[in-house]
């Protein structure tokens, strides 16, 4: 019988739903709000694990079940002793269930009552993911937090499609929980399972989804099906509505979000956990986040700018290199550009949630949030690249 | 008036011309034999400066005048305060003169008495390198060791072409030395100038070239025009012949060499300094050097091999990751593969010359060299990629 995830909320804010807390896994504590760098294939693109831990100070990574299942495959992961050992990462890992990638990457997806058939984006081979199967794969991976198989509805999505899809996700959730209870961990640390609330932009569907999942008593709850193209205001509204339906004593995870201001606005609406490819993907295109807004370092205006990327940042990149040097590296097509920019952007995201946590603890979150969003908002930074991979 | 480079030979071997020594620059001491990682565009491909210094323990880098002149250009380098500051590298830097890249990379090269006209490989723009010009560019770069402009003869090369070319290089050497003496350093460290002995595979030309250069009293002497396609035995023979012509009390640099066994055989023949793209370029193709021979990590036979790349290596890669993980990263096209493999190969090369130095000091160089070459020789490792960039 598995134990509950120990999640403690240690501070709330009076004028906001924001909360600071922490939870414990076999690979250590995660302080919330938390941002999880995305390590799709068992590596955060362009950044080594030492920098992730020591400089960027990531407390938890996300990795993708769909990708790891296809490559290197569960057999190799099991022989390695799980993903932590395979990639040499001793802190917590969360894996998604693969549902989103089946929807976004694979061809010829066939949704059936008992799961989803799809073709690999790598070689066209046919595979089948069921709730039982994705639990089994995540047992092989050994992630600290596993996610249930769901269907991620697209945007826009009509009510009937969303209703049927959400009901399917709810039926799968039961099977996921059963498979979780009936399976054993393969390694010497406990694994936890989070449910995913779907329902597109329809509040009555979100409500039904949340009610169904809560009965199953998951270790945490995620909001899925947002950040798929809907306006930010809609995302905030649905997030705000849905967090009211979620247990107070379990972590709340908003999947795939987002821009820096999306993260702060969602913390304000009661979210504890985030993941997004934005910091790393923008970095690889020379788009860097700073406390003063976005810099596009491929721009020639930086060629004689010997300042650091962000004067308030103490990441490895900002401590050692100038904008002009990074601009040169991008201009010359050098690989080091991708590493240095990725380090900075991940450090920015992690520092942002760490600062948010500090502000929640000292009661100044809302005031700080409104000030910083003015500087970093997408409205003033049109060169950012979106969050959809 | 510039001071001489202080070069001390501290140990020689009785059964070999191998020697251990060191020289001092304004950016610190370089122990010889030394291997210089190649940082063509002001960055060693895929490896950050912290790892280069702390893990790989590079004592000196090579950077390319041709590339830096085209991008970012001397104006930006001067505004940055020189290349050391621009790239944040506090140890010594050697720059080539650009002669080799004009020969290997540019189109429409026109050799004239007073220099060489060429078109940029980047945008086709026309440029002119003279002996004076390349000194001026290297003053802007601020490299600790500058190289003279030369013509690098191709292989094969008939005697008449080689003779004319070598005489031109010798006339340019005089102009280089004059330009060096008549120009000032731009930053607060002294720069030194090395001459380059040419002469293709013709010993009488090597002799004439060396005699001419020695009269000019350079701070060190390089052998150019080897490692351009000739058989290894020819390279060794010309190297051995030429080092006898070179001053005992100045560093001897064999340009662009080479495979690990080429380096050891050339140390045996009296060479002190090396540079080569082989470690980094092979790394990016998944070809890793080890004390037991070469591993091609893209090979599927490594997919369940959880050993370190080289059991005797203590680089960041070997201390933290397995062959199976690296194989996965290469297979999945992940950027981290390039970094981890480059770290290992550079660490291998530097460790090789450090060990050679230790063996020279304790008198066991020749015996050790013959044993290790059996394991690492190209004859047993056909998958290596050549040294020509």
Interface residues (C-beta under 8 A of the other chain):
Chain A: X41 X42 X43 X44 X45 X46 X47 X48 X49 X50 X67 X71 X72 X76 X79 X80 X86 X87 X88 X303 X304 X306 X316 X320 X321 X322 X324 X325 X328 X329 X331 X332 X334 X335 X336 X338 X339 X340
Chain B: X41 X42 X43 X44 X45 X46 X47 X48 X49 X50 X67 X71 X72 X76 X79 X80 X86 X87 X88 X303 X304 X306 X316 X320 X321 X322 X324 X325 X328 X329 X331 X332 X334 X335 X336 X338 X339 X340
